[in-house]
């Protein structure tokens, strides 16, 4: 699994970081980034939650 962040859509709310803190982080610039772009399958549920809760649709999972 690979995760991606579309920074042109990100508003920096941080729901992704709350759902999957080992995968996403909001930087000092107010943009989310994937700090672990290839998380393990053990983290899939948290990543899927982050993707589904993103209000701007900036996150995606590529299998």
PDB file of N, CA, C and O in Angstrom:
ATOM      1  N   UNK A   1       0.850  -1.176   0.000  1.00  0.00           N
ATOM      2  CA  UNK A   1       0.000   0.000   0.000  1.00  0.00           C
ATOM      3  C   UNK A   1       0.889   1.230   0.000  1.00  0.00           C
ATOM      4  O   UNK A   1       1.918   1.277   0.675  1.00  0.00           O
ATOM      5  N   UNK A   2       0.475   2.212  -0.764  1.00  0.00           N
ATOM      6  CA  UNK A   2       1.179   3.497  -0.815  1.00  0.00           C
ATOM      7  C   UNK A   2       0.139   4.593  -0.642  1.00  0.00           C
ATOM      8  O   UNK A   2      -0.955   4.512  -1.201  1.00  0.00           O
ATOM      9  N   UNK A   3       0.480   5.619   0.132  1.00  0.00           N
ATOM     10  CA  UNK A   3      -0.438   6.732   0.338  1.00  0.00           C
ATOM     11  C   UNK A   3       0.103   7.980  -0.344  1.00  0.00           C
ATOM     12  O   UNK A   3       1.311   8.149  -0.508  1.00  0.00           O
ATOM     13  N   UNK A   4      -0.810   8.839  -0.732  1.00  0.00           N
ATOM     14  CA  UNK A   4      -0.423  10.079  -1.399  1.00  0.00           C
ATOM     15  C   UNK A   4      -1.250  11.226  -0.836  1.00  0.00           C
ATOM     16  O   UNK A   4      -2.393  11.042  -0.420  1.00  0.00           O
ATOM     17  N   UNK A   5      -0.649  12.417  -0.830  1.00  0.00           N
ATOM     18  CA  UNK A   5      -1.316  13.634  -0.390  1.00  0.00           C
ATOM     19  C   UNK A   5      -1.282  14.625  -1.543  1.00  0.00           C
ATOM     20  O   UNK A   5      -0.211  14.959  -2.050  1.00  0.00           O
ATOM     21  N   UNK A   6      -2.450  15.093  -1.956  1.00  0.00           N
ATOM     22  CA  UNK A   6      -2.540  16.130  -2.983  1.00  0.00           C
ATOM     23  C   UNK A   6      -2.499  17.470  -2.254  1.00  0.00           C
ATOM     24  O   UNK A   6      -3.514  17.930  -1.731  1.00  0.00           O
ATOM     25  N   UNK A   7      -1.336  18.086  -2.224  1.00  0.00           N
ATOM     26  CA  UNK A   7      -1.179  19.321  -1.462  1.00  0.00           C
ATOM     27  C   UNK A   7      -1.984  20.484  -2.034  1.00  0.00           C
ATOM     28  O   UNK A   7      -2.219  21.471  -1.338  1.00  0.00           O
ATOM     29  N   UNK A   8      -2.404  20.382  -3.277  1.00  0.00           N
ATOM     30  CA  UNK A   8      -3.228  21.451  -3.841  1.00  0.00           C
ATOM     31  C   UNK A   8      -4.647  21.424  -3.266  1.00  0.00           C
ATOM     32  O   UNK A   8      -5.375  22.412  -3.360  1.00  0.00           O
ATOM     33  N   UNK A   9      -5.039  20.291  -2.669  1.00  0.00           N
ATOM     34  CA  UNK A   9      -6.359  20.167  -2.041  1.00  0.00           C
ATOM     35  C   UNK A   9      -6.302  20.283  -0.522  1.00  0.00           C
ATOM     36  O   UNK A   9      -7.317  20.581   0.108  1.00  0.00           O
ATOM     37  N   UNK A  10      -5.141  20.055   0.074  1.00  0.00           N
ATOM     38  CA  UNK A  10      -5.007  19.992   1.529  1.00  0.00           C
ATOM     39  C   UNK A  10      -5.256  21.359   2.164  1.00  0.00           C
ATOM     40  O   UNK A  10      -4.741  22.380   1.707  1.00  0.00           O
ATOM     41  N   UNK A  11      -6.063  21.353   3.234  1.00  0.00           N
ATOM     42  CA  UNK A  11      -6.296  22.595   3.978  1.00  0.00           C
ATOM     43  C   UNK A  11      -5.630  22.564   5.349  1.00  0.00           C
ATOM     44  O   UNK A  11      -5.759  23.518   6.117  1.00  0.00           O
ATOM     45  N   UNK A  12      -4.920  21.482   5.666  1.00  0.00           N
ATOM     46  CA  UNK A  12      -4.140  21.417   6.897  1.00  0.00           C
ATOM     47  C   UNK A  12      -4.935  21.261   8.171  1.00  0.00           C
ATOM     48  O   UNK A  12      -4.460  21.634   9.244  1.00  0.00           O
ATOM     49  N   UNK A  13      -6.133  20.719   8.079  1.00  0.00           N
ATOM     50  CA  UNK A  13      -6.976  20.559   9.263  1.00  0.00           C
ATOM     51  C   UNK A  13      -6.357  19.573  10.256  1.00  0.00           C
ATOM     52  O   UNK A  13      -6.452  19.775  11.466  1.00  0.00           O
ATOM     53  N   UNK A  14      -5.730  18.515   9.758  1.00  0.00           N
ATOM     54  CA  UNK A  14      -5.021  17.580  10.622  1.00  0.00           C
ATOM     55  C   UNK A  14      -5.778  16.338  11.030  1.00  0.00           C
ATOM     56  O   UNK A  14      -5.306  15.586  11.882  1.00  0.00           O
ATOM     57  N   UNK A  15      -6.948  16.099  10.443  1.00  0.00           N
ATOM     58  CA  UNK A  15      -7.686  14.876  10.771  1.00  0.00           C
ATOM     59  C   UNK A  15      -6.891  13.636  10.400  1.00  0.00           C
ATOM     60  O   UNK A  15      -6.987  12.609  11.072  1.00  0.00           O
ATOM     61  N   UNK A  16      -6.113  13.727   9.341  1.00  0.00           N
ATOM     62  CA  UNK A  16      -5.302  12.580   8.926  1.00  0.00           C
ATOM     63  C   UNK A  16      -4.251  12.252   9.975  1.00  0.00           C
ATOM     64  O   UNK A  16      -4.004  11.086  10.283  1.00  0.00           O
ATOM     65  N   UNK A  17      -3.641  13.289  10.516  1.00  0.00           N
ATOM     66  CA  UNK A  17      -2.621  13.087  11.540  1.00  0.00           C
ATOM     67  C   UNK A  17      -3.230  12.487  12.805  1.00  0.00           C
ATOM     68  O   UNK A  17      -2.595  11.670  13.472  1.00  0.00           O
ATOM     69  N   UNK A  18      -4.444  12.883  13.133  1.00  0.00           N
ATOM     70  CA  UNK A  18      -5.107  12.315  14.307  1.00  0.00           C
ATOM     71  C   UNK A  18      -5.468  10.845  14.086  1.00  0.00           C
ATOM     72  O   UNK A  18      -5.364  10.037  15.009  1.00  0.00           O
ATOM     73  N   UNK A  19      -5.890  10.498  12.878  1.00  0.00           N
ATOM     74  CA  UNK A  19      -6.302   9.123  12.581  1.00  0.00           C
ATOM     75  C   UNK A  19      -5.116   8.185  12.401  1.00  0.00           C
ATOM     76  O   UNK A  19      -5.166   7.031  12.826  1.00  0.00           O
ATOM     77  N   UNK A  20      -4.057   8.672  11.777  1.00  0.00           N
ATOM     78  CA  UNK A  20      -2.893   7.834  11.473  1.00  0.00           C
ATOM     79  C   UNK A  20      -1.609   8.627  11.717  1.00  0.00           C
ATOM     80  O   UNK A  20      -0.939   9.027  10.765  1.00  0.00           O
ATOM     81  N   UNK A  21      -1.261   8.856  12.986  1.00  0.00           N
ATOM     82  CA  UNK A  21      -0.112   9.714  13.301  1.00  0.00           C
ATOM     83  C   UNK A  21       1.248   9.170  12.884  1.00  0.00           C
ATOM     84  O   UNK A  21       2.214   9.929  12.800  1.00  0.00           O
ATOM     85  N   UNK A  22       1.341   7.874  12.622  1.00  0.00           N
ATOM     86  CA  UNK A  22       2.621   7.326  12.168  1.00  0.00           C
ATOM     87  C   UNK A  22       2.758   7.411  10.651  1.00  0.00           C
ATOM     88  O   UNK A  22       3.803   7.068  10.097  1.00  0.00           O
ATOM     89  N   UNK A  23       1.698   7.869   9.982  1.00  0.00           N
ATOM     90  CA  UNK A  23       1.694   7.939   8.518  1.00  0.00           C
ATOM     91  C   UNK A  23       1.639   9.383   8.019  1.00  0.00           C
ATOM     92  O   UNK A  23       2.317   9.732   7.052  1.00  0.00           O
ATOM     93  N   UNK A  24       0.832  10.223   8.677  1.00  0.00           N
ATOM     94  CA  UNK A  24       0.635  11.605   8.218  1.00  0.00           C
ATOM     95  C   UNK A  24       1.059  12.602   9.280  1.00  0.00           C
ATOM     96  O   UNK A  24       0.987  12.338  10.480  1.00  0.00           O
ATOM     97  N   UNK A  25       1.505  13.763   8.798  1.00  0.00           N
ATOM     98  CA  UNK A  25       1.869  14.855   9.697  1.00  0.00           C
ATOM     99  C   UNK A  25       1.588  16.167   8.983  1.00  0.00           C
ATOM    100  O   UNK A  25       1.847  16.301   7.787  1.00  0.00           O
ATOM    101  N   UNK A  26       1.057  17.134   9.723  1.00  0.00           N
ATOM    102  CA  UNK A  26       0.871  18.477   9.176  1.00  0.00           C
ATOM    103  C   UNK A  26       2.122  19.265   9.522  1.00  0.00           C
ATOM    104  O   UNK A  26       2.481  19.412  10.690  1.00  0.00           O
ATOM    105  N   UNK A  27       2.770  19.762   8.501  1.00  0.00           N
ATOM    106  CA  UNK A  27       4.025  20.480   8.680  1.00  0.00           C
ATOM    107  C   UNK A  27       3.829  21.919   9.107  1.00  0.00           C
ATOM    108  O   UNK A  27       2.703  22.406   9.217  1.00  0.00           O
ATOM    109  N   UNK A  28       4.931  22.585   9.344  1.00  0.00           N
ATOM    110  CA  UNK A  28       4.907  23.990   9.738  1.00  0.00           C
ATOM    111  C   UNK A  28       4.267  24.878   8.670  1.00  0.00           C
ATOM    112  O   UNK A  28       3.792  25.975   8.963  1.00  0.00           O
ATOM    113  N   UNK A  29       4.260  24.392   7.440  1.00  0.00           N
ATOM    114  CA  UNK A  29       3.655  25.153   6.340  1.00  0.00           C
ATOM    115  C   UNK A  29       2.145  24.961   6.263  1.00  0.00           C
ATOM    116  O   UNK A  29       1.495  25.533   5.388  1.00  0.00           O
ATOM    117  N   UNK A  30       1.569  24.151   7.181  1.00  0.00           N
ATOM    118  CA  UNK A  30       0.129  23.938   7.204  1.00  0.00           C
ATOM    119  C   UNK A  30      -0.352  22.899   6.213  1.00  0.00           C
ATOM    120  O   UNK A  30      -1.557  22.781   5.988  1.00  0.00           O
ATOM    121  N   UNK A  31       0.551  22.145   5.618  1.00  0.00           N
ATOM    122  CA  UNK A  31       0.195  21.116   4.643  1.00  0.00           C
ATOM    123  C   UNK A  31       0.485  19.732   5.209  1.00  0.00           C
ATOM    124  O   UNK A  31       1.506  19.515   5.861  1.00  0.00           O
ATOM    125  N   UNK A  32      -0.416  18.813   4.953  1.00  0.00           N
ATOM    126  CA  UNK A  32      -0.192  17.430   5.361  1.00  0.00           C
ATOM    127  C   UNK A  32       0.858  16.810   4.448  1.00  0.00           C
ATOM    128  O   UNK A  32       0.988  17.160   3.276  1.00  0.00           O
ATOM    129  N   UNK A  33       1.599  15.878   5.030  1.00  0.00           N
ATOM    130  CA  UNK A  33       2.572  15.125   4.249  1.00  0.00           C
ATOM    131  C   UNK A  33       2.550  13.690   4.737  1.00  0.00           C
ATOM    132  O   UNK A  33       2.203  13.414   5.885  1.00  0.00           O
ATOM    133  N   UNK A  34       2.919  12.790   3.860  1.00  0.00           N
ATOM    134  CA  UNK A  34       3.025  11.382   4.238  1.00  0.00           C
ATOM    135  C   UNK A  34       4.430  11.165   4.772  1.00  0.00           C
ATOM    136  O   UNK A  34       5.391  11.130   4.003  1.00  0.00           O
ATOM    137  N   UNK A  35       4.557  11.020   6.088  1.00  0.00           N
ATOM    138  CA  UNK A  35       5.873  10.784   6.675  1.00  0.00           C
ATOM    139  C   UNK A  35       6.262   9.315   6.560  1.00  0.00           C
ATOM    140  O   UNK A  35       7.423   8.951   6.745  1.00  0.00           O
ATOM    141  N   UNK A  36       5.284   8.487   6.255  1.00  0.00           N
ATOM    142  CA  UNK A  36       5.503   7.059   6.008  1.00  0.00           C
ATOM    143  C   UNK A  36       4.644   6.692   4.797  1.00  0.00           C
ATOM    144  O   UNK A  36       3.558   6.137   4.965  1.00  0.00           O
ATOM    145  N   UNK A  37       5.105   6.989   3.586  1.00  0.00           N
ATOM    146  CA  UNK A  37       4.272   6.816   2.395  1.00  0.00           C
ATOM    147  C   UNK A  37       3.960   5.367   2.036  1.00  0.00           C
ATOM    148  O   UNK A  37       3.094   5.118   1.196  1.00  0.00           O
ATOM    149  N   UNK A  38       4.645   4.410   2.652  1.00  0.00           N
ATOM    150  CA  UNK A  38       4.368   2.998   2.401  1.00  0.00           C
ATOM    151  C   UNK A  38       4.149   2.272   3.730  1.00  0.00           C
ATOM    152  O   UNK A  38       4.967   1.451   4.144  1.00  0.00           O
ATOM    153  N   UNK A  39       3.028   2.590   4.395  1.00  0.00           N
ATOM    154  CA  UNK A  39       2.769   1.963   5.692  1.00  0.00           C
ATOM    155  C   UNK A  39       2.475   0.474   5.549  1.00  0.00           C
ATOM    156  O   UNK A  39       2.115  -0.007   4.475  1.00  0.00           O
ATOM    157  N   UNK A  40       2.634  -0.234   6.647  1.00  0.00           N
ATOM    158  CA  UNK A  40       2.364  -1.672   6.652  1.00  0.00           C
ATOM    159  C   UNK A  40       0.860  -1.926   6.590  1.00  0.00           C
ATOM    160  O   UNK A  40       0.049  -1.040   6.862  1.00  0.00           O
ATOM    161  N   UNK A  41       0.518  -3.138   6.231  1.00  0.00           N
ATOM    162  CA  UNK A  41      -0.897  -3.524   6.173  1.00  0.00           C
ATOM    163  C   UNK A  41      -1.553  -3.417   7.547  1.00  0.00           C
ATOM    164  O   UNK A  41      -2.768  -3.244   7.636  1.00  0.00           O
ATOM    165  N   UNK A  42      -0.772  -3.517   8.609  1.00  0.00           N
ATOM    166  CA  UNK A  42      -1.307  -3.364   9.961  1.00  0.00           C
ATOM    167  C   UNK A  42      -1.899  -1.981  10.182  1.00  0.00           C
ATOM    168  O   UNK A  42      -2.746  -1.800  11.056  1.00  0.00           O
ATOM    169  N   UNK A  43      -1.464  -1.013   9.403  1.00  0.00           N
ATOM    170  CA  UNK A  43      -1.944   0.357   9.544  1.00  0.00           C
ATOM    171  C   UNK A  43      -3.067   0.707   8.569  1.00  0.00           C
ATOM    172  O   UNK A  43      -3.526   1.849   8.539  1.00  0.00           O
ATOM    173  N   UNK A  44      -3.505  -0.254   7.782  1.00  0.00           N
ATOM    174  CA  UNK A  44      -4.509   0.013   6.751  1.00  0.00           C
ATOM    175  C   UNK A  44      -5.789   0.631   7.308  1.00  0.00           C
ATOM    176  O   UNK A  44      -6.311   1.586   6.733  1.00  0.00           O
ATOM    177  N   UNK A  45      -6.297   0.105   8.408  1.00  0.00           N
ATOM    178  CA  UNK A  45      -7.555   0.629   8.961  1.00  0.00           C
ATOM    179  C   UNK A  45      -7.412   2.107   9.326  1.00  0.00           C
ATOM    180  O   UNK A  45      -8.310   2.902   9.049  1.00  0.00           O
ATOM    181  N   UNK A  46      -6.295   2.478   9.944  1.00  0.00           N
ATOM    182  CA  UNK A  46      -6.080   3.873  10.317  1.00  0.00           C
ATOM    183  C   UNK A  46      -5.931   4.754   9.084  1.00  0.00           C
ATOM    184  O   UNK A  46      -6.451   5.869   9.050  1.00  0.00           O
ATOM    185  N   UNK A  47      -5.228   4.264   8.080  1.00  0.00           N
ATOM    186  CA  UNK A  47      -5.049   5.032   6.839  1.00  0.00           C
ATOM    187  C   UNK A  47      -6.390   5.197   6.126  1.00  0.00           C
ATOM    188  O   UNK A  47      -6.701   6.288   5.647  1.00  0.00           O
ATOM    189  N   UNK A  48      -7.179   4.143   6.049  1.00  0.00           N
ATOM    190  CA  UNK A  48      -8.496   4.240   5.414  1.00  0.00           C
ATOM    191  C   UNK A  48      -9.384   5.231   6.159  1.00  0.00           C
ATOM    192  O   UNK A  48     -10.154   5.964   5.537  1.00  0.00           O
ATOM    193  N   UNK A  49      -9.282   5.257   7.483  1.00  0.00           N
ATOM    194  CA  UNK A  49     -10.043   6.230   8.264  1.00  0.00           C
ATOM    195  C   UNK A  49      -9.592   7.643   7.911  1.00  0.00           C
ATOM    196  O   UNK A  49     -10.423   8.526   7.704  1.00  0.00           O
ATOM    197  N   UNK A  50      -8.297   7.857   7.841  1.00  0.00           N
ATOM    198  CA  UNK A  50      -7.765   9.176   7.491  1.00  0.00           C
ATOM    199  C   UNK A  50      -8.253   9.615   6.113  1.00  0.00           C
ATOM    200  O   UNK A  50      -8.661  10.762   5.931  1.00  0.00           O
ATOM    201  N   UNK A  51      -8.211   8.709   5.154  1.00  0.00           N
ATOM    202  CA  UNK A  51      -8.653   9.030   3.799  1.00  0.00           C
ATOM    203  C   UNK A  51     -10.149   9.372   3.791  1.00  0.00           C
ATOM    204  O   UNK A  51     -10.560  10.348   3.163  1.00  0.00           O
ATOM    205  N   UNK A  52     -10.949   8.578   4.480  1.00  0.00           N
ATOM    206  CA  UNK A  52     -12.390   8.808   4.466  1.00  0.00           C
ATOM    207  C   UNK A  52     -12.793  10.063   5.224  1.00  0.00           C
ATOM    208  O   UNK A  52     -13.819  10.667   4.911  1.00  0.00           O
ATOM    209  N   UNK A  53     -12.001  10.470   6.222  1.00  0.00           N
ATOM    210  CA  UNK A  53     -12.335  11.644   7.016  1.00  0.00           C
ATOM    211  C   UNK A  53     -11.779  12.943   6.457  1.00  0.00           C
ATOM    212  O   UNK A  53     -12.124  14.021   6.942  1.00  0.00           O
ATOM    213  N   UNK A  54     -10.931  12.860   5.453  1.00  0.00           N
ATOM    214  CA  UNK A  54     -10.340  14.074   4.883  1.00  0.00           C
ATOM    215  C   UNK A  54     -11.435  14.901   4.196  1.00  0.00           C
ATOM    216  O   UNK A  54     -12.013  14.452   3.206  1.00  0.00           O
ATOM    217  N   UNK A  55     -11.725  16.107   4.710  1.00  0.00           N
ATOM    218  CA  UNK A  55     -12.830  16.877   4.144  1.00  0.00           C
ATOM    219  C   UNK A  55     -12.575  17.435   2.749  1.00  0.00           C
ATOM    220  O   UNK A  55     -13.516  17.826   2.059  1.00  0.00           O
ATOM    221  N   UNK A  56     -11.319  17.475   2.329  1.00  0.00           N
ATOM    222  CA  UNK A  56     -11.018  18.017   1.008  1.00  0.00           C
ATOM    223  C   UNK A  56     -10.695  16.955  -0.037  1.00  0.00           C
ATOM    224  O   UNK A  56     -10.505  17.272  -1.211  1.00  0.00           O
ATOM    225  N   UNK A  57     -10.633  15.682   0.394  1.00  0.00           N
ATOM    226  CA  UNK A  57     -10.311  14.612  -0.547  1.00  0.00           C
ATOM    227  C   UNK A  57      -8.864  14.643  -1.001  1.00  0.00           C
ATOM    228  O   UNK A  57      -8.550  14.215  -2.112  1.00  0.00           O
ATOM    229  N   UNK A  58      -7.986  15.143  -0.155  1.00  0.00           N
ATOM    230  CA  UNK A  58      -6.577  15.286  -0.532  1.00  0.00           C
ATOM    231  C   UNK A  58      -5.770  13.990  -0.400  1.00  0.00           C
ATOM    232  O   UNK A  58      -4.652  13.903  -0.907  1.00  0.00           O
ATOM    233  N   UNK A  59      -6.326  12.994   0.272  1.00  0.00           N
ATOM    234  CA  UNK A  59      -5.580  11.747   0.531  1.00  0.00           C
ATOM    235  C   UNK A  59      -6.061  10.624  -0.356  1.00  0.00           C
ATOM    236  O   UNK A  59      -7.239  10.550  -0.706  1.00  0.00           O
ATOM    237  N   UNK A  60      -5.141   9.751  -0.717  1.00  0.00           N
ATOM    238  CA  UNK A  60      -5.522   8.573  -1.500  1.00  0.00           C
ATOM    239  C   UNK A  60      -4.608   7.403  -1.162  1.00  0.00           C
ATOM    240  O   UNK A  60      -3.485   7.575  -0.688  1.00  0.00           O
ATOM    241  N   UNK A  61      -5.127   6.216  -1.421  1.00  0.00           N
ATOM    242  CA  UNK A  61      -4.375   4.981  -1.242  1.00  0.00           C
ATOM    243  C   UNK A  61      -4.159   4.370  -2.607  1.00  0.00           C
ATOM    244  O   UNK A  61      -5.100   4.197  -3.383  1.00  0.00           O
ATOM    245  N   UNK A  62      -2.907   4.045  -2.893  1.00  0.00           N
ATOM    246  CA  UNK A  62      -2.570   3.349  -4.135  1.00  0.00           C
ATOM    247  C   UNK A  62      -2.085   1.962  -3.750  1.00  0.00           C
ATOM    248  O   UNK A  62      -1.120   1.827  -2.997  1.00  0.00           O
ATOM    249  N   UNK A  63      -2.735   0.950  -4.251  1.00  0.00           N
ATOM    250  CA  UNK A  63      -2.350  -0.429  -3.888  1.00  0.00           C
ATOM    251  C   UNK A  63      -1.243  -0.951  -4.749  1.00  0.00           C
ATOM    252  O   UNK A  63      -0.807  -2.089  -4.572  1.00  0.00           O
TER     253      UNK A  63
END
